[in-house]
Amino acid sequence: MRHYLLAFGGGPQEGRALARLSWKLDYRASVLISVRGASERLALHLQRVAQEQQMPAPSATQLFVLTRAFMGAVRAASLEQSPLLDSPEFEQALVELCIATLAPGAGLGGGATMAP
């Protein structure tokens, strides 16, 4: 999660400005390919997390919706220049979104939390 946040909107001001520009151009084919690639890597990571946490394997539809919800939250925070991008609370909320989708009703009791 943290790596994705830094790559697509958080971190130093120069990186944030570049991320905002990229998000504003997000309908260009090259940007869509990059975002799709990042979504596929995120989906693979989520599949591994589900397996490690002994959760049911997510469907392709669940992974598509979850990765796009995740990207949408990061995109909005970037474009709005939100201070949430660098906050542990934002990262934790994204983790909780993933857990809620992958294992409804499980909460964070299974040990899934953001990285230290």
C-alpha positions as MATLAB code, in Angstrom:
seq = 'MRHYLLAFGGGPQEGRALARLSWKLDYRASVLISVRGASERLALHLQRVAQEQQMPAPSATQLFVLTRAFMGAVRAASLEQSPLLDSPEFEQALVELCIATLAPGAGLGGGATMAP';
ca = [
       0.000    0.000    0.000;
       2.665    2.456    1.037;
       4.666    1.915   -2.170;
       1.578    2.567   -4.282;
       0.740    5.706   -2.308;
       4.232    7.093   -2.778;
       4.338    6.196   -6.474;
       0.966    7.694   -7.319;
       0.637   10.786   -5.178;
       2.428   10.935   -1.846;
       5.936   11.852   -0.843;
       7.960   14.960   -1.741;
       6.262   17.975   -3.325;
       7.978   17.430   -6.710;
       6.615   13.900   -6.862;
       3.163   15.091   -5.849;
       3.129   17.665   -8.662;
       4.144   15.016  -11.193;
       1.490   12.627   -9.886;
      -1.215   15.318  -10.159;
      -0.172   15.991  -13.759;
      -0.303   12.282  -14.531;
      -3.756   11.929  -12.985;
      -4.994   14.905  -15.008;
      -3.812   13.155  -18.166;
      -5.213    9.801  -17.113;
      -7.210    9.184  -20.271;
      -4.140    9.012  -22.489;
      -3.258    5.505  -23.605;
       0.242    5.490  -22.082;
      -1.063    6.542  -18.675;
      -3.888    4.002  -18.813;
      -1.364    1.260  -19.576;
       0.746    2.322  -16.595;
      -2.273    2.427  -14.284;
      -3.475   -0.960  -15.543;
      -0.026   -2.433  -14.880;
       0.008   -1.028  -11.360;
      -3.511   -2.376  -10.804;
      -2.437   -5.833  -11.921;
       0.546   -5.786   -9.556;
      -1.703   -4.610   -6.733;
      -4.191   -7.394   -7.554;
      -1.406  -10.003   -7.388;
      -0.342   -8.637   -4.021;
      -3.938   -8.749   -2.767;
      -4.266  -12.360   -3.915;
      -1.121  -13.242   -1.927;
      -2.432  -11.412    1.134;
      -5.740  -13.280    0.901;
      -3.906  -16.597    0.678;
      -1.556  -15.755    3.577;
      -4.498  -14.622    5.731;
      -6.429  -17.780    4.759;
      -9.197  -15.792    3.119;
     -11.192  -17.009    0.136;
      -9.513  -16.267   -3.190;
     -10.910  -13.015   -4.598;
     -12.673  -13.171   -7.942;
     -11.449  -11.230  -10.968;
     -14.430   -8.913  -10.539;
     -13.641   -8.266   -6.864;
     -10.020   -7.503   -7.727;
     -11.006   -5.139  -10.528;
     -13.436   -3.217   -8.326;
     -11.061   -3.143   -5.356;
      -8.018   -1.958   -7.300;
     -10.062    0.747   -9.041;
     -11.571    1.886   -5.724;
      -8.074    2.023   -4.265;
      -6.739    3.966   -7.272;
      -9.714    6.325   -7.181;
      -9.077    7.238   -3.551;
      -5.378    7.859   -4.220;
      -6.195    9.827   -7.390;
      -8.707   12.048   -5.582;
      -6.305   12.692   -2.692;
      -3.543   13.573   -5.159;
      -5.647   15.901   -7.296;
      -7.088   17.592   -4.204;
      -3.570   17.944   -2.742;
      -4.867   16.302    0.406;
      -2.555   15.997    3.409;
      -4.058   12.537    3.863;
      -1.670   11.073    1.281;
       1.168   10.902    3.789;
      -0.958    9.995    6.787;
      -0.960    6.587    8.454;
      -4.742    6.911    8.804;
      -5.213    7.087    5.015;
      -3.006    4.054    4.476;
      -4.865    2.169    7.211;
      -8.230    3.086    5.664;
      -7.026    1.600    2.359;
      -5.946   -1.574    4.164;
      -9.367   -1.766    5.809;
     -11.042   -1.299    2.410;
      -9.088   -4.268    1.094;
      -9.911   -6.451    4.099;
     -13.593   -5.497    3.942;
     -13.697   -6.599    0.307;
     -11.551   -9.707    0.629;
     -13.072  -10.974    3.870;
     -16.351   -9.240    4.752;
     -16.965   -9.270    8.469;
     -13.376  -10.220    9.298;
     -12.181   -6.746   10.222;
      -8.532   -6.465   11.132;
      -8.664   -9.206   13.730;
      -6.744  -11.551   11.416;
      -3.599   -9.497   11.806;
      -3.704   -7.566    8.535;
      -2.421   -4.082    9.154;
      -0.388   -1.533    7.304;
       3.366   -1.999    7.120;
       5.450   -0.449    9.921;
];
